[in-house]
Amino acid sequence: MSAVLRLVHSAEPTARPEAPRMQDGFIRIPNGLFDALLSADIPARHLKVALAVIRKTYGFGKQSDDVTITQLAEVAGIHRPDASKAFQALLAANIVSASKGRHGSVVSINAPEMWDFTPYQNATVSATNVADCYGQTSQNATHNRQLQKTVITSSLRSEVVDVPEKRVSKAKPPVVPCQQVLDAYNAELGDSLPRAQMLNDKRQKAIGARWKQMLGTTNPAGKLRFDDTASGIEWFAKLFRKVRMNPHWMGENEDATWTASFDWIMGPENFMKVLEYRQAGRGNA
């Protein structure tokens, strides 16, 4: 009898846990960003760290957040050394941006149009390019060329692939430090002009265009403007300081309510105005 009772008892349905509900909290993520992450052919740990950045930013209704690698590792559920390597890879691919913060780094997710999958393409023969900026290289099977087995090792992936004996590497497009340029503007002009509060898609595209426009160029005196991230941030800071030289841009004009702003400065025509502006005794940037 007791055996029958135990059998009946074991057959009783158990209560199922409730599925997550929207009223318990949710993250608002732009569809384009979600689709880009979904399609990105990157290692799982890299995706985890990217999602951790989203959790710390979009999850709290912010475009950026001051976090440490340890915090990102905890959110992603991976070890700190692995999170650090993954974060550096995401920086190299321009999927995320980071600048020095008070507690750690001020991190943010870049617009998919800014992503650069060249580091991943260098590690593997084929990689998904979400930004649709770089085409996949195809090989002609009819070419009678000697192929060799080469082990390609990188911090991103390691695997054996077939590559031509003579391979011309594709130059890596520059990684644009959008957040750092925005921070430089706030540091130089935020006390007098409207502060740039967030880094959105429009601003990322504008910064990227201006950065690539000036990278590797020389001023009228023949001096190189900048050719790397550090010198680029310094150059943009100098450019923002030039705005102070023009009283009109600083609000001393007939329309006392108008002043220059970050978006105004980064516009193509206004950018050239600031670039070519000359004050007595001073030259162009």
N, C-alpha and C positions, 0 to 999 in steps of 0.2 A: 504493500500500500504506500509505503513511504517512497518507494522507487517511482511509482506512478505520479505521486505529488511532485517529486523533483522534476520529472519529465514535463509535467504541465507547467510548472513554474519557469522552467528554462525556455519554454515556448512562448512565454509572455513577451510582447513587443517592448523594446527598450525605447526610451525617449530620445529622439534625434536632436542634436544641437541645432539651434536656429541659424539660418544663413545670415551673413552680414547684411545689415540694413543701412540705407542711405542716411537715416536720421542719426545713426551712430557716428557719422563723420565720413567725409569723402574728399578727394583731391580733384580740383578742377584743372585739367590739363588740356591745352589746345589740341585739336584733332591732328593737326599737321605734325606736332611734336610727338604725340603718341604713336602715330603711324610710322614716323621716321625711326623711332626707337624699336618698334616692332619689326621693322624691315632690316635694321642694322645687323650686318654679319660681323659681330664682334664677340670676343670671349665672354662667357657667362659672368665672370667676376667683374669685367668692365661694365657690363650692362647693370649689374647689381649696384655698383658705385654710382653710375649715372642716375639710376632710380633713387638712390639715397640722396643725391643732390636735389632731385625733384621733390622728394619728400620733405627736405629741409627748407625748400624755397616755395614752390607752388603749394605744398602742403600747409603752409602758414600764410598763404596769400602774398608772398613776396617774390621779387625777381632775383634776389640774392640773399645770402646769409653768411654770417661770420662763424665758421665751424672749424674743427680740427679733423685731422685724418682719423683719429681715434673715434670721434663721434660718427663719422661716415662709415667706419668699419663696423661699429655697433649696429647702426641702422641696416647695413647690408648683410650683417650676419657672417662676416668673414674676418680673418685675422688682420691685424693692422698692417704688417709688411705686405700682404697681398693687396690690401686696399690702397696702400701707398703706390705700389707699382701700377695698379689699374688706373689710379687717378692721374699719374704722370702720362700714361698712354692716352687717356682721354684728353689731356691738355695738348699733347702732341698732335692729336687729330682735330683739335679745335672744337671738340664736342662740348667741353666745359671751359669756362674762364675762371681765373683766380688772381687775386691781388692780395697784398699784405693786409691783414685785419688786426683788430685789437687782441683777439684771443687766438686766432689761427689764420685762416685765409677766407677772404670774402669770395664765395664761389657762386657760380650761376651757370645755367644751361644756355648755350648759344643757339641761335636759330639754325634749323637744319641746313639752310642755304650756305651757312658758314662752315659746315663740317668738311673736313679734309681727310679722306680715307687712304691717302698715299702711304702712311706708315703701315697700315694693314695690308695694302696691296704689295708693298715691298716684302712683307712677311709671307704672303701666300700668292699663288698665281691668280686666283680669282677672289674678289671681295665685293660685297654689295655696296654700291655707292648711293646712299639715300638722297644726297643733294643733287644727283644727276649732273655733276659738274665734270666728272672724269670718266671717260669711256674705258671699257675693259679692252685689254690688248689681246688680239686674236693671232694665232699662229697658223701659217699656211702649211698644211700637211704635205704638199707636193714639193716643198723646198727640200732639196737634198743637202741638208746641213747636219753636221755631226752634233748630236746632243750629248750632254754629259749629266750624270747624276750629281747634283749639288745639294748639300745640306745648307739650307738657309736658316740661320738661328738669329732670333731677335728677342727682345724683352716681351714681345707680344705673343709670338707663336714659334714653334720649331717643327719643321717637317721636311721630308725629302720631296723635291719637285724636279721636273724636267725643265731645263733652261737652255737657251742657245749658248754655244761656246763663247760667242762674243755678244754680250748683252749691254745695250746702252741704257743706263738708268735715267728715269724721268726725274727732272728737277722737282723738288718738293715745293709746292706753293707756300708762300709765307703764312705763318700763323698770326692772325691779327689779335692783339691783346685789347679787345674792345672795352672790357671793364676797366682796365688800367688807364685807357685814354679818358674815359668818363671820369674816373677819380682824379686825374690830372686837371681836368677842367674845374671840378669842384674845389680842388685845392688852390688853384690860381685865381678863380673868379667867383667862387660860390659865396663869398662874403659881400659881393657887390651886385652880381647878376643873378637871375633865377637859377637855383640849383637844379641839376639834372638828377632826379630822384631814382629813376629806374632805367635799366638797359632793355629796350624792347627791340623787336625785329627791325623796325625802320631805322633806329639808331645804329644797330649792328651793321646794317647794309651801308649806311652813310660812312661810318668809321672805316669799314673794310675798304670802301672805294677810295677814301682820302688816303688811307695808309698805303695801299698798293700804288696810288698815284705818285706818292712822294718817295717811296722806298727806293734807295739806290740812286736818287737824283742829286744833282749839285746845285748850289745857289749861284747867283751871278758872279760871285768871286771865285767860283770853281771849287768850293769846299763841299765835301760830301755831307748831305743832310743827315741821313742815318741808314744803317744797313743791318741792324739787329733790333731786338725788342728793347733793350735798355736804352740805347741811343735814340730809338724812336719815341719812347715815352718822354725822354728829356726834350726832344725836338718839339713835340706837341705841347709840352708845358711852356716852352719858350714862345710858341705861336700864340697860346692863350694869353700870355702876358702882354703880347703886342696889342691886344684888344684895349687894354687900359690906356694906351697912348692916344686913342681917338675919343675925345669927350662925347661925340655924338653917339658912339656905340655904348657908352657908359651911362647914357640917359640925359646928358646935357644937350637937349635939343628942343625944338618948338613943341613937339608932342612929349611932354614930360612923363607920360605913362609908358613910353616905349623904350626898351633897352635891347641890346643884343642878347642872345640866349645860345645854349649849346646847339640846338637844332638849327638856328640861324647861321651860326659860324660854320657848321659842318655841311651846309648846302653848297653845291658846286661853285656857284657864282660868288657867294659871300666868302667862301673859303679862299678864293683867289684874291678878293679884296683885302682880306686880312694878311694873306701871304705877301702881297705886293705893296702893302701900306708902308709908307716911309715917313718918319718923323725927322725933323731937322737934325742932321748929324748922325742919323742912323740909317742902316741899309736894309735890304730885304732879307727875309729868313732863308 
